[in-house]
Amino acid sequence: MEAEHVVPAVMRILRTQAGVVVFVSALMLALFGWLEARSAFLGGLAGFLPNAYFGYWVARSKGEGAQKIVRTFYAGESVKIIITAALFFLILQLPDILFMPLFAGFVSVIMVFWFALLMRST
């Protein structure tokens, strides 16, 4: 992927992930209720917010040298993992969190990136 196409691709993935958070939460609300929708929403946020932060890191490295870009990616990914763990720790402290909807929201957001990689490789 050329450098000038990286930021728009990241923004497209982030928009899609945000849409998935809303969709999965609304689906849980329609099918099950508020507790499930809240848990799915928080799980989606636990996937989306670290990716948004990582997207900021990617945008910052635009136009830099290869070594700086690689260092920025490693630092961004490390912080992303820490943010994800911290968010899950905080979410699991809340009352009435349902694990399966939480996990469904998280996995749904992560799958957006997997599908984006699959679409890119075909």
Secondary structure, 3 states (H helix, E strand, C coil): CCHHHHHHHHHHHHHHHHHHHHHHHHHHHHHCCHHHHHHHHHHHHHHHHHHHHHHHHHHHCCCCCHHHHHHHHHHHHHHHHHHHHHHHHHHCCCCCCCHHHHHHHHHHHHHHHHHHHHHHHC
